[in-house]
């Protein structure tokens, strides 16, 4: 069975695991670099990107995650996970994993009190997805190989580039698992290509 890891340093790990299991794959909480060799795809959950970066540095996760993505295995970043994937961060002089060709803005929809839910049309995923935004980032610009999957009020909030997928919101915080199912399908397709 397809194994999807969830980086378990911070964030809604259990909620992502529940969505992955509901989509027909096995969820694995990834706490050590060595576990990356046991999984077929990885989810970078939401949280606080700077704190997550510190935890990743302590465990030497950065080069291992970059190698994981460059090997063709799919990575799905949600909220702070989207920031970790980006090649450029507005107002910052360095990126984290720098795997996805996009520039992002942190906390772009306001503070915690400005959190909101809305319905989104996400290309190839769902026409009416319930999206939960909490101190959400958004994608300022994308490179030519990045496909925009969804926008909210003219801002890019979901995108895909080959084996990388991102969402500025939290699909794991609802009972609608269609986004997780889309990622599981991406991972299954990557496995077929690798054979």
Steps between C-alpha positions, in 0.01 A plus 500: 500500500614856429668660802463875552719662765399807697793701634422480872701789643207743540147559371184300430670163456210284624250682280715444191545133596121462529450653152771277349349183654152605381647528149620138497870537585703425812604802708842508667609766751854596394719613789843379381685549171546122459123456468499685165628184330188313615238730347371577149388861553515764774274769644649812659225616738413851612656657808750782531754483218790660693450265798468203264824602329682502836369151580595378151854638540543319832418168333685573175175468304568774240745313269306173546168661403659674201640166381161334560325756279767503230475120477147550363305401811200731552490760779182686604546818705204656680511854648849516660589196289437716191752754634755223559468385136540846340816614325445858615334658805394865492711707742742214577854464371488121483252220432463167683473196269485714182340222295201675338549785254286761675522808719278503809384752760461393865188581708362671191134476602555658842541374854338211687183706563465548123469124437210401277337220302387521140402281205760464228508363148823297498594383149508118468399461869151639570266777392379585850776417745460632854829683570613605850747792504695560825775768490531382143772580250433539130702458183613837360636367170582170331751381243400365158486136615260564788129437442264721701220284645303759697475869577313694769430868436767506227768336715644156418418257783568157344750389237689202359841458337573144386531299827440801727156610621407785732200663664494821704206364700438192716306228314573260788282700742175404327328168436543553125799285402501568123826697513672220693359250248645710215843485667473123559426461128807714416713268714353187340572641152860583602543140619391369157752727325778382733439130414 
